[in-house]
């Protein structure tokens, strides 16, 4: 068999740290015995060289004649980041493992594909985002994405799964842990033997300066449960900058003046994102239309029926970003406002342009998506509209579920978003909005939130309107 340790080390580019060397040894052993159906969990904090090791593994296996490689991530944005980092194509987990079937009555069902790969390592990046529960409506068996992922991978011949992530980041919404990064959870729930190691030694001291220094101190405070002791360090760093209201206005005017994926404002609440998006669009950019060509919007609810039949994407997921190419029409129907638009979406491997309806009422709502009461009202209006022309309950259900207005994309402006919505993504510039007040006592959850926000930045972090008491003297 190949000496995978040498193969991986060859593509590392520098002598590994003790932690990296241990990880490479364990990964080599993992790869050298493909007949054992075990799982590898590689955890690594910001700056510890996790990305470098992943790139070395990918480059090494690309040179191997013995094994194949499949790259996946939890979201389209995360798969794009993985594609860019690795120089190889990556897709979403959903697209890789599921197929969609439309029943005769027009309803949909997502079923697991057969894994026809052999001698293949499946790599999942940003695994902290994988939910412990079922995460979409049209899956009837109640199995979680984690369970389906394991079943799919190990249904192939001599296939294995490598899960990669940072356990200090926010867990999935509504969960206290990231199940895909918890070896005990995987073993207890699914019966798999798990190999694991964690990278904790920071190796990029000079690469990001203040971003990495602050993120590392946040992580240590989080792990050691000493959140109240944390204070931001500015020192002489040029990549962590404190800004006030006027500086925010000047900065945002430049960062968001035109279509760009290079900047984002991260907020704690949906209410705050609405306020800042309105301020940025109307006061700073001078937008007068509800939607502008080239503007990016974030999808806030899974949508299974807006894509054309020939699309290679299974569905448009909550958290995906679409770009407005053209707006064709605005209208009101069923008590809601809509736009007909041509939009563009990318899942990491390819880009698709399609026409769809957009539900505009969610743009200014301080709810994460259409509220439960509004959704019930919406359904009732569509139901009553089609009831007059339906001869049976079955036909009526089909018409409601296929209605293009009922299947409109629920969207929000994406200049300012909540931290959960940014996970898996990277931006050159990240503005972190303040939600603390003078005298506020920072909790462990606050530190985790700040750590996740900080580690979305590639070049600059701007701390907007934070009190003096949150900085080192």
N, C-alpha and C positions, 0 to 999 in steps of 0.2 A: 504493500500500500504506500501511497504518497506520504511524505513527511510534511504534514500540513503546518506544523509549527514553523518550519523553515520557509514554506511557501507564503504563509501569512506575514512572517517577519520581514521577508524580502520586500514586501510592498508597504511596510510600515513607514520606512523612510528615515528612521532614527532609532537608537537603542531604546527598547521599551522600559518603562518603569517596572518595579516589582509587581505591581497590580496588573499591569498590562501583560507582562510575561506570564503571570499565573492564568490570566484569562485566555491567552493564546494557547497555552498548554492544554487547558481544559477543553477549549474549542477543537483543538487538533484531535484529542482523544474522542471527543463527541463525534467528529466527522469520520474518524478511522473505524468506527464500528456502527455502520448504518443499519445493521440488523437489530440493534436494540432500540425499541420504540420509546426513547426518552426525550424530554424537552429540555432546552437550554434557555435560561433566563439571564440575560446580560443587563445588569443595572449599572448606571453611571451618572454621576452628577455633572453639572456644567463645568467645563474646563478640564475634565479628567481624561480626555482622549478617547471617549466612547465613539465619537464620529470617525476618528482616525482609524480605530480598530475595525469598525464596520466597513470602511472603504478598503482596508487591507484584505479583509475576508472576501469582499466582493471581487476585487482585482485578482486575488489568489485563485478563487474558484473559477473565475473566467478563464484562467490559464490551465485549469485541470480538465483532463479528458474523462475523469471518472465520475464526476458529479455535475448536476445541473443546478441552477439557481433561480428562484422566483422571489421578487421583491414586492412587498406590500406595505401599506400603511393604513391607518384608521380612516383618514379623510382624503379628499382630493387634493387639498392644499398640502397635507403632510406627504402625500405620494409625490407631488411636484418637488418638494424640498428634497426628498430622498433621491429622486431622479437626477436632480441637479448635483447633489453631493457625490453620487456614485458614478455618474456618467452612463447609467444603465436605466432602461425602462422600468418603471414601477407602477403598480395599479392599487386601487383600493381593495381592501379585503373582500368587500361585498362583490365587487365585479369579478374577482378571481374565483370565489368559491360558490357563488349562487347562480342559478338561472331562474328566469321568471316565466311562469306559465299563466296564460289567460284562459279562464274557463269559459264554457259556452254562455254562461250568464253574464259575462263581462268582468267578473271579479278576478282578482289576481292572487297568485300564490308564489312565494319564493321558496324554491327547493334547492337542496344541496346538489352540486354537480358531483360526478364521479371523478376522483383524482386519477388521471391517466398518466401522471408523471412517474418516473422511476429514478432512483438514485439522486434525489433532489433535496436541497436545503431550501426551506421556505423561511424567509427573513421578514419579520414584521417590526417596523420601526414605530416609535411613538405608541408603544403598546399600553402605556398608562391610560389611554383613552378608551380602551375596550371595556364596555359595560358588562356587569355581571348578570344583567337581565336581558330579556328580548327587546330589541331596539327598533323594530318596525312593525307596522300594523298588519301587514298582509302575510305574516308568517304564522301558520296555523298550528305548528307543533309545540310552540311555547319554549323551544330551546334557545339558549342564549347564543350570541355571536361567538363567545369563547368556546362553548361546547361544540358548535358547528365547525369552527376553525380546526379544533383538535381532531374531530371526526373526519373532516376532509383531508387534512394533511396525512394522517396516519392510515387513511384508506388506500394510499398509494404504495407502490412497491419500494421499500427501502427509502422512505422519505422521513425527514425530520423537520422540527420547528425550532427556530431561534427567535425569541421574543426580546426586544430591546426597548429600554425606556429609562426614565428618571423618576424614581419613586417620591422625590420631593415635590414634584409638580402636583397640581390639583388632580384629584381622582375624578372619575366620571360623575356627572351631575346626579345627585341623590345617593351617592355611595361614599362610604368612609374609606374605602381602599381601592387600589387598582388591582383587580384579580389577576391580570395577566403578568404582573410583576411580583406576585406573592407565591413563592414555591409551595408553601404549605397549603394554600387554597387550591392550587392546581392538583396537588397530590391527593388531598382529602376529597375534593369534589369529583375529580375525574379519574383518579387512580393511576396517574402517570408518575413515573420516576422523574425527578427534576434535578438537573445540574444547574448550579447558579454561582455567580461571583459578582462582586460589586467593585466598581472603580471609584475610589474616593480621593486619590492623590491628584491635586491640581497640577497640570503640566503646562498650562498656557498662561503663565503669570503675566507676560507682556503683551499677549495678543489682543486682549480686550480691556486691559487696564482696570478702570473703575467699575465697569459692568461685571467683570468676573470677580473682582475683589468683593463687591457688595453682594453678589449672588452667592459666593462661597460663604461669607459670614452669615447670610440668611440661612443657608442650608445647615450650617453648624448649629445655629441657634434653634432651628427646627428640630434637628435630630436630637439635640441635647435638651430640648424643651426649655429653652431660656429666651423665649421670644421678647419678653419685656425689656431685655437688655440691649436690644438691637437699635442702632442709630445709623443713618446713612453716612457714608464717608465720601466727601468730595475731594479733599486734599488738593492735589494739582492735576487731577484727572481731567482730560479733555473729552471723555466720552460719557460722563455722567454730569448733567447740567441742571441746575435749579432755575426754574423760570416762574415769572409772575404773570398776571393777566395780560399786560401789554406785550410782553415777550411771547406769550402763547399766541396772541393774535398775529404778530409778525411772523412767527415760525410757521403756524398752521396755514397762513395765506400762501406761503411758498411751497410747503410740502404737499398741499392738496390742490394746487392750481393745475388741474389737468389729470387725465387718467394715469394712475400710478399705483403700484403695489408696494411702494417703498416706505410707506409710513402708516401708522395707526395710532389712535388714542385708545388706551385701555381704561375702562371704567369699572366700578364695582356694581352698578345697578343699571337696569334697562332705562329707568327714568332719567338717569344722568346721560346716558348715550343719546337719548332723544333730544335733550336740551343742547348738548354739544354739537350734534349733527346739524341741528337747525341753525345754531350760531355759525358754524363753519360754512354751511351752504349759503345762507342768506346774507349774513353780515360780512363774512370774509371773502367769499367767492362771488357774491352777487348773483347767485342762481335765482331765477324767477320761475322756472318751470318745475313741475313736480319731479320730473326725471330729465336728465341731461344725457345726450349721446356721449359715450365713453365713460360714464359714471359706473362705479362698481356697487353692487348691492349684495347683501348677505341673505341667503335663504334661511328661514327660521322655522321651517317645518318640512319633514320629509315629504317629497312629492313623487308619486309613482306613475303618473299618467300624462305629464306635460311633454315628455320627450317623444319625438317621432318614432314610429314602429321600427325603423331600420337602425335606430341608435344602438351603439355598442355599450352605452352606459345603462345600468339597470334602473337607476332612479336618481333624482337630484336630492342629495341628503341635506338635512339640517346642518348649517354651518358652511355649506359650500358658497363660493362667490361667483356671481354671474356679472358679466359686463354688458351694459346697454349698447347695442349697435345702432338701433333706430327705434323710435317710438312712432307707431302708426296711427293710434287712435286712443282717446279717453272716453269712458262711458260710465254710467251708473246703472246698476241692475241688482235686483234682490236686496235693495237697501245698502249696497256697498259700491265702492268705486274701483274701477279696473282700468288697465292699460293694455293694449295689444302692442307687443314689442318683439323685436328681433334681438336675441341675447346670445352671448357666447359663454361657454363653460369648458373648463379643462380639468381632467382627472389625473394629470401627470404624464400620461403617455400620448394623449391626443386631445385635440380641441374640436368642439362641436358648436355649430351655429344653428339655431332653430328659432321658430316663432312660437310665442306662448302668451298666455294672459298673465298679468301680474295683479295681485290683490294689493291695492294701495293703502287700505285702512291700517295695515300693520306698520306702515312707515313711521307714524307719529304716536303709536301706542306705547305705553310704558309697560305693557305685558310682553313676555318673551315671544309670543306669537298670538294669533287670534284667540281671544279669551273663550272660556268654556261657554259662557252665555251667548257670545256673538256667534260661536260655531253652531250652537243649537238653533239660533235664529236663522243663520245662513242655510243650514240643512232643511229647516222647516219651509223656508221660502222656495228653495229649489224643488223640494218634494211636492209642494202644493202646485207649483207651476207645471210639473210633468204629470201630475195625477189626472188632469183633465184629458190627456191623450194616451193614457195607459190602460190596457184592457185587463191586466193582471198585476198582482203584487210583484211577481218576478220581473216583469217588463219594467215596472215602475222603479224598482231598485236598480236595474241596469241603467236606466236613463239618468237617475240621480248620480250614480257612481261614475258615469261617463260624461257628465255635464262639464263643458270646458270652463265655465265660470267656477263651479265647485272645485275644479282641479287647477285653479290659478295658483301660481307660485306666491307663497307668502314671503314677503321680503322686508328688509330694513336697510337703511343707509349704513355704509360700512366704514366711514371715516373714523367713527368712534364706536367701539363694540365692547362687550363684556369680556372678561379674561378667559372664561371657558370657551368662548367662540374663537379665541386666537390660538388655542392649543394645536400644536402640529405645524403652525406657521412661523415664518420668520420675516421680519421687516428691517430695513436699514435703520430707520428711525422709529423709536417707540416713545410716545408721550404717556406717562403714567399719571392719571388724574388722581388727585387727593380725595380721600373720603374720611380722613382722620381730622379730629379737632384738637386744639391745644389741651393737653392733659389726658388725651385718649391713651388707654393701656393696650398695647399691642398684644394680640393673642397668637397662639401657634397657627391658627387658620389664616390670620392676617399675613404672617410670615410666608406661609405656603403660597398665598395669593400673590404677594410681592415677588417672590422667587420665580413663579411662573411668568409673571409679567416681564420681569427683567430679562429672563432667558429667551424672550421672543426677539430681542434686539440683536442686530448684527454689528452696527456701528455706533449708534448713539441712544442713550436713554435721557429723556427730559422729565424731571420731576416737577409737576405743575401744582403750584400753590400749596406746598407742604409747610406746616408750621416750623418755626425755628427749633423747637424742642425735639424734632425728629432728626436732627443732624448733629454729628460730632462737633465739639468745639474746636 
